[in-house]
Amino acid sequence: MVVGRLFRDHLRRAELPPVRFHDLRHGAATYLLSTGVPMGAVMDILGHTQMSTTSDLDSHVLPDMRRDASEKVARCRGPFL
Protein backbone atom coordinates (compact mmCIF):
# COMPACT_ATOMS: atom_id res chain seq x y z
CA MET A 1 0.00 0.00 0.00
CA VAL A 2 1.50 3.30 -1.11
CA VAL A 3 -0.09 5.45 1.63
CA GLY A 4 1.12 3.09 4.34
CA ARG A 5 4.66 3.13 2.99
CA LEU A 6 4.72 6.93 2.76
CA PHE A 7 3.33 7.18 6.28
CA ARG A 8 6.02 4.84 7.65
CA ASP A 9 8.72 6.86 5.84
CA HIS A 10 7.46 10.09 7.42
CA LEU A 11 7.36 8.50 10.86
CA ARG A 12 10.90 7.21 10.45
CA ARG A 13 12.21 10.60 9.31
CA ALA A 14 10.48 12.31 12.23
CA GLU A 15 12.00 9.68 14.55
CA LEU A 16 8.58 8.64 15.79
CA PRO A 17 7.65 5.10 16.80
CA PRO A 18 6.09 2.94 14.10
CA VAL A 19 2.30 2.78 14.04
CA ARG A 20 -0.14 1.66 11.39
CA PHE A 21 -1.82 4.33 9.27
CA HIS A 22 -5.19 2.92 10.39
CA ASP A 23 -4.24 3.64 14.02
CA LEU A 24 -4.80 7.33 13.28
CA ARG A 25 -8.51 6.48 13.18
CA HIS A 26 -8.42 5.14 16.72
CA GLY A 27 -6.52 8.18 17.90
CA ALA A 28 -8.98 10.55 16.24
CA ALA A 29 -11.94 8.81 17.86
CA THR A 30 -10.30 8.86 21.27
CA TYR A 31 -9.38 12.53 20.91
CA LEU A 32 -12.88 13.54 19.82
CA LEU A 33 -14.48 11.67 22.71
CA SER A 34 -12.01 13.13 25.21
CA THR A 35 -12.94 16.66 24.12
CA GLY A 36 -16.63 15.99 24.72
CA VAL A 37 -17.82 15.25 21.20
CA PRO A 38 -20.86 12.97 21.59
CA MET A 39 -20.44 9.31 20.67
CA GLY A 40 -23.12 9.66 17.98
CA ALA A 41 -21.19 12.42 16.24
CA VAL A 42 -17.95 10.40 16.38
CA MET A 43 -19.82 7.41 14.98
CA ASP A 44 -21.04 9.55 12.07
CA ILE A 45 -17.59 11.03 11.40
CA LEU A 46 -16.04 7.55 11.26
CA GLY A 47 -18.83 6.26 9.03
CA HIS A 48 -20.09 3.58 11.40
CA THR A 49 -23.71 2.46 11.41
CA GLN A 50 -23.73 1.31 15.04
CA MET A 51 -22.46 3.07 18.14
CA SER A 52 -21.10 -0.20 19.49
CA THR A 53 -18.64 -0.37 16.59
CA THR A 54 -17.30 3.05 17.49
CA SER A 55 -17.04 2.35 21.20
CA ASP A 56 -15.62 -1.16 20.81
CA LEU A 57 -13.14 -0.65 17.97
CA ASP A 58 -12.21 2.97 17.54
CA SER A 59 -12.01 4.55 20.97
CA HIS A 60 -9.84 4.04 23.98
CA VAL A 61 -10.22 5.27 27.52
CA LEU A 62 -7.41 7.57 28.52
CA PRO A 63 -6.40 7.97 32.19
CA ASP A 64 -7.79 11.52 32.25
CA MET A 65 -11.12 10.30 30.88
CA ARG A 66 -11.31 7.62 33.57
CA ARG A 67 -10.48 10.16 36.29
CA ASP A 68 -13.05 12.66 34.99
CA ALA A 69 -15.73 9.96 34.97
CA SER A 70 -14.86 8.97 38.54
CA GLU A 71 -15.05 12.59 39.69
CA LYS A 72 -18.47 13.05 38.05
CA VAL A 73 -19.81 9.95 39.79
CA ALA A 74 -18.37 11.13 43.11
CA ARG A 75 -20.21 14.48 42.74
CA CYS A 76 -23.52 12.80 41.87
CA ARG A 77 -26.20 13.14 44.53
CA GLY A 78 -28.88 11.03 42.87
CA PRO A 79 -31.41 8.90 44.80
CA PHE A 80 -29.64 5.72 43.75
CA LEU A 81 -26.50 6.49 45.74
N, C-alpha and C positions, 0 to 999 in steps of 0.2 A: 504494500500500500504506500503510495507516494506521500500522502499527508503524514502518515505515521513516521516515515523515514525522515521527512523534513522536521517534524516535531522533535524527534530524538536528537537530530543534529543540533537544533537550537538549544535544547536542554544541555547537551554536552558542551557546547561553546559557552553557555552561561554558567557552567560548572554546577548545574542543578542535578539532583538525583533523578534517575530514570523513572518515569511513570508512563502509563499508556495514555494515548490521546483521549480515549474514551473516559478516563478518570477525571478529565476536566468537567464532564457532565455531573459526576457525583459531587465534585467540589462546588459547582455552581448551585446545585440544589441545596446543599448544606449551607452555603453562604446566604442564599435567599431566605431560607427558613430561619436562620439565626438573626436576620435583620427584621424579622416579623412579617415577611410576605406570607400570606395564607397558603396552606397546603394546596388548596384548589387552584390557586394562581400558578404555583410552581408546577403542578400537574399539567396545566394547560401549556405553560412555556416549554416543558419537556416533551409535550405531545403524547402524554399517557391518557388512556381512557378510563383508568381506575386509580383512585387515590392510593390504594394498597400497593400498586406498582411503584409509585413515587416514594412512599414511606419505606417500603421494604428494600428497594434496589438503589435508589438514587439519593438517599439522604443519610447522614450520619450524625449522631448526637455528639456535640462537642462538650468538653467539660464546663464551659461557661453556660451552655444551654441547660445542662443538667442542674447546675447550681441555681440558675434563674428559676427553673421549674420548682425546685425544692423550696426556694424562698417564697414563691407565690403560694404554694400549698401551706407553708408555715403561717402566712398572713391571713389565710382564709378563715372566716368565722362562721361558716355555714352550719346548719342544724345537724349535719351528718358527722361533725367532728366532736 
